[in-house]
């Protein structure tokens, strides 16, 4: 499981699955297929 994330400014912070899930959902809403909760879970469970 992912434990840390490197931010754009170079900081290393703890993995926050809720923030990642929110960002993925927002990106999905800008596609033709819309949100796919199962895919969101698969991505964040890696």
Secondary structure, 3 states (H helix, E strand, C coil): CCCEEECCCCCEEECCHHHHHHHHHHHHCCCCCCCCHHHHHHHHCC
